[in-house]
């Protein structure tokens, strides 16, 4: 704009046309860059939303696994103490407790996975 006024630099008619064309192209490029910047921002926000969703699903799955493994850990902790526990004389008690722990962990895991 300042160049077209003729105060900064004396312009001939051909130069004036060239500067006007360049000015118009520059304005169009600026508008295009702003549009591309908005597009990039939208793509980045969409990508971030997808990644947040995936992270939430992963954390949810890890939480379900942790809760499901808590029951067998507690039972093993109780029976791992050096104190008398009910059924310690039964030779099959280890397998009974193992089966009960696995069934409880699977039931709890299945409950949480179905309750999406």
N, C-alpha and C positions, 0 to 999 in steps of 0.2 A: 504494500500500500504506500509506504513512504517513497519507494523507488518510483512509483507511478506519478507522484506529485511533481517530480522534476526538481525538487529542492536539493536532494542528495546527489543526484547524478543527472546530467542532461541526457535525455533519451530522444532518439529519432523514432519515427513512426514504426519502423520495423522492430526496433528494440522494444518499444512500448507493447506491441502485439505479443512479442515473445515473452516479456515479463508478465503480461496478463495471462497468457496460456500457462506459464509456469506457476503462477499464483493459483489458478483454478485447479491445476493438477495437484498442487501441494495441498489444497483444501480437501480434494477428493481422497488423497492418500491419508491425510490425517483422519478423515471420517472412516475410511476403511480400517485403519489401525485401531481406532476406538471400537469399531464393530468386532474386529478380531480379538481384541482384548476382552470384550464382554463374552465372546464365544469361549475363549480359553478359560475364563473364570467360571463359566457355567459347566464346562467339561470337568474342570478340577473339582468343583463342588459335587457333581454327580459321581465322580470317581471316589471322592472322600465318603460319600453316603454309602456307596457299595462296599467299600472297605470297612466302614463302621459296622455295617450289617454282618459282614463275614466275621469280623472280630467278635461281635456279640454272639454269633452262633458258636464260634469256637470256645469262647469263655463259658457259654451255657453248657456245652458238651463236657468240658472239663469239670464244671461244677457237678453235673450229674454223675460223672465217673467218681469224683471225690466223695460225694455223699454215698454212692453205692458201695464204695470200698471202706467206708467208715464202719459199717456193721461188722464185717469179718475182722477188721482190725480190733474193734472193741472186744469181740468174743475171744479172739486169740490172746489179747492182753489179759483178760480175766482168767483164762485157763492156763496162761503162761506163768502165773504167779506161783510161788512155792508155798501155797497154802492148800489145804484139802478143799476140793470142790465136788459138788454132787456128780456122781457117775464116773469118778476117776477109777473105780475098780472094773468097770465094763471095758473089755478089750476093743469093742467096736465103737466106743464113745468118740474117738478121734474122727472116724468116718461120718458118724451121725452129725457131729458138730460141723464138719467140713461141708456136708451136704446142706444142712440148714443154713449155713452162712452163704453158700453159693446161691441157694434158692432165694434167700432174703435179698441179697445184693441184686440179683437179676430182676426180682419183682419190683424193688425200689427203682432200679434203673429204667425198667419198662414203664413204670408209672410216670416217671418224670419225662421220658421221651414221648409218651403218648399225650401228655398234658401240655402240648405246645400251645 
